[in-house]
Amino acid sequence: MSRSVPLWSSANPDAKVPPRVRLRIFEREGGRCWISGRKIMVGDKWDLDHKLALCNGGTHSEDNLAPALVDKHRIKTRADVK
């Protein structure tokens, strides 16, 4: 199946993910934290996390990003940089 919109990607790892892409990623993951599997509820703080961290060779692209609850994201980031 082909995509109706192009995959978002940025060569600049500091580039802000556009809101429309953030929403697509959230919907793709069913509104769940990809680390814990917990449903992200209204009022929960969440980030977009690089599934494969940039420091470990990951890309700053839509297919490598997923929603993560802030506390779970911090734990994973600490492990990624070790």
Order of alpha helices (4+ residues) and beta strands (2+ residues): alpha-beta-beta-alpha
